[in-house]
Each structure stands twice: as C-alpha cells, then as structure tokens.
Amino acid sequence: MSNEEYVIGIHAVRSLMKRDSSRIKRVFLGKQESGKLRDIASSCQKLGINIQTCANKELDQLTKMQNHQGVVALVALKKAKNENQLKEFLANLKQSAFLLILDGVTDPHNLGACLRTADAAGVDGIIVPKDNSVGINSTVSKVACGAADTVPVFQVTNLARCMRMLKDEGIWLYGTCGDAEQTL
C-alpha cells in the first residue's frame, strides 16, 4: 500500500495548505491562468512547497479523469485515528461531545458530503468502522472541500462496543434513519 495520495481540487488543496502543509510533497498546477491557481502557486512558494507545472492532460491522468480544477497535491497519507485516540480526544474536549457515527458508508462521495456537513454543523469528530466503510482518500478529501482536514475521523474495530463506551462516558446517542416516522 502506498504511503502517498493525491488531494484534488482548489478548495481541498487550499485547506490542506492552511491546516497541514507539512504533508504536502509536491503541487501539480495546470498551465491555464487563473487567479486561484496563481494564489496557490504563491502560497506554495511561501511555504517552500515544490511546484510542477503540467498540461491538463497530465493532471487528468494523475487523477484518473476527476475534476481537478487545475491543481493536484501529492501528500503523505493521513493516518487514521484509532479507538485509543478517540478516548484521548474525548478526555481533552472542553465541551460536551458532538459526534457523528456512520455505519456502512462505502461511497467516498457520501463520506465526503458527510464530512462537509459535519464540519458546517460543528461536529467534533466522526466515527466509522474499520471494515465495510470507506476511509479518507483523495475523492473523500475533494468532496469534503477541506473538512477532511478539520474534522477528525476515528476508525474503530467494533462499532457497538464503541457506542457502549460512549454511553459509559455519559454521551447521549441518537439514531436516525431514512425511513423514520418522526423528523428531527
């Protein structure tokens, strides 16, 4: 398994540059002129990040034809947080925990949208099972528009055990379902 991934798109790359630029190994910029790409190039120079200018065709190949918006960053893979880190995270929260628990989300577009919405709603962290769910990858990062770098994601081995631990910590759990008869 590679220890690198591509972060694709203007918002995802900008967010990564603000939050964790040390993970960025190189930024590939398209040759088209735009203010947003010039801003990214300027930020790269200030941060000492290597820039490589390439044709859009090369960016298309790097991203397997995803909508890269003229910018792709090669980054060190973000390591998933685990159950022990979740406990430490909860112990260090200064307010009541507001967590989103997702089960069975296998589509990276859906996880990215959940991250983006969770970030907007002020969620402190997201919990997903290690098995039968998508992890953080370049598609998730792009769809999340930067939220993948601001909302921590915890992968747990046993979701039911994790939920019991949360209840033992005094965290209330609420469940939702698309077929529910009551609305939130």
C-alpha positions in Angstrom: 0.0 0.0 0.0 1.3 3.4 -0.9 2.0 6.0 1.8 1.0 8.8 -0.6 -2.2 10.1 -2.1 -3.4 12.9 -4.3 -5.5 15.7 -2.9 -7.5 17.1 -5.8 -9.1 20.5 -6.4 -8.7 24.1 -5.4 -10.6 24.0 -2.0 -9.1 20.7 -0.8 -5.5 21.8 -1.6 -6.0 25.3 -0.1 -7.4 23.8 3.1 -4.6 21.3 3.3 -2.1 24.2 2.8 -3.7 26.1 5.7 -4.1 23.1 8.1 -1.3 20.7 7.5 1.2 21.9 4.8 3.9 19.6 6.1 2.1 16.6 4.5 2.4 18.2 1.0 5.3 16.8 -1.0 4.5 18.5 -4.4 1.8 20.5 -6.0 1.0 20.0 -9.7 -0.5 23.0 -11.4 -2.2 23.2 -14.7 -0.9 25.7 -17.3 -4.1 27.7 -17.6 -4.0 31.2 -16.0 -6.4 31.9 -13.2 -6.3 34.0 -10.1 -7.0 31.0 -7.8 -4.1 29.0 -9.3 -1.8 32.0 -9.0 -2.7 32.3 -5.4 -2.0 28.6 -4.8 1.4 29.0 -6.6 2.2 32.0 -4.4 1.3 30.1 -1.2 3.4 27.2 -2.3 6.4 29.4 -2.8 5.9 31.0 0.7 5.7 27.6 2.3 8.6 26.1 0.3 6.4 23.5 -1.5 7.8 22.2 -4.8 5.6 23.2 -7.7 5.4 21.3 -11.0 3.5 22.9 -13.9 1.9 20.4 -16.3 -0.7 20.1 -19.0 -4.2 19.4 -18.1 -3.9 16.1 -19.9 -1.2 15.0 -17.3 -3.5 16.2 -14.4 -6.3 14.1 -16.0 -4.0 11.1 -15.9 -2.9 11.7 -12.3 -6.4 12.0 -11.1 -8.0 9.3 -13.4 -10.1 12.0 -15.1 -11.6 13.5 -11.8 -12.4 17.2 -11.8 -9.0 18.5 -10.6 -9.7 22.2 -11.3 -6.1 22.6 -12.4 -4.5 21.7 -9.1 -3.4 18.4 -7.5 -1.2 17.9 -4.4 0.8 14.8 -3.7 0.7 14.3 0.0 1.8 11.9 2.7 -1.2 9.7 3.5 -3.2 10.8 6.5 -3.0 8.2 9.2 -6.4 7.1 10.6 -7.1 7.8 14.2 -8.0 4.8 16.4 -10.1 3.9 19.4 -7.4 4.9 21.9 -7.0 8.3 20.2 -10.8 8.7 20.4 -10.7 8.2 24.2 -7.9 10.7 24.5 -9.8 13.1 22.2 -12.9 12.9 24.3 -11.0 13.5 27.5 -9.5 16.7 26.1 -12.8 18.2 24.8 -13.8 21.3 26.7 -17.5 20.9 25.9 -20.0 18.1 25.5 -19.0 15.8 22.6 -20.9 16.2 19.4 -20.1 13.2 17.3 -21.4 11.7 14.1 -21.3 7.9 13.9 -21.6 6.4 10.4 -22.1 2.7 9.6 -21.8 1.2 6.2 -20.7 4.3 4.2 -18.8 2.8 1.3 -19.1 5.5 -1.3 -16.3 8.2 -1.0 -18.7 10.9 -2.3 -21.1 10.2 0.6 -18.4 10.2 3.2 -17.0 13.5 1.8 -20.5 15.0 1.9 -21.0 13.8 5.5 -17.6 15.4 6.5 -18.5 18.7 4.8 -21.9 18.8 6.5 -20.5 17.7 9.9 -17.9 20.5 9.7 -20.6 23.0 8.9 -22.8 21.7 11.8 -19.9 21.9 14.3 -19.4 18.2 14.8 -16.3 17.4 16.9 -15.5 14.1 15.2 -16.8 11.3 13.1 -16.6 7.6 14.0 -16.7 4.9 11.3 -16.0 1.2 11.4 -12.7 -0.1 10.0 -14.5 -2.7 7.9 -17.2 -2.2 5.4 -16.7 1.6 5.1 -14.6 3.9 3.0 -11.5 5.5 4.5 -10.2 9.0 3.8 -8.9 9.1 0.3 -8.5 11.7 -2.5 -12.1 11.5 -3.6 -13.3 12.0 0.0 -11.0 14.9 0.5 -12.1 16.6 -2.7 -15.8 16.2 -2.0 -15.3 17.3 1.7 -13.9 20.6 0.4 -11.3 20.8 3.2 -13.4 19.2 6.0 -11.3 16.1 5.8 -8.5 18.1 7.4 -10.7 19.8 10.1 -13.0 17.1 11.4 -11.1 14.1 12.8 -12.2 10.7 11.7 -11.9 7.7 14.0 -11.9 4.2 12.7 -13.0 1.7 15.2 -12.9 -2.1 15.2 -16.3 -2.7 16.8 -18.9 0.0 16.4 -21.3 -1.5 19.0 -18.5 -1.6 21.6 -17.5 1.9 20.8 -21.1 3.1 21.2 -21.3 1.4 24.7 -18.0 3.1 25.6 -19.5 6.5 24.6 -22.6 5.8 26.7 -20.4 4.9 29.6 -18.7 8.3 29.1 -22.0 10.0 29.5 -22.5 10.8 25.9 -26.1 10.5 24.7 -26.7 8.6 21.5 -29.5 9.4 18.9 -30.2 7.3 15.9 -31.6 8.4 12.5 -32.9 6.5 9.6 -34.2 7.5 6.2 -37.4 5.5 6.9 -38.1 7.2 10.3 -41.7 8.3 11.0 -40.5 11.3 13.0 -38.3 14.1 11.8 -35.6 15.6 13.9 
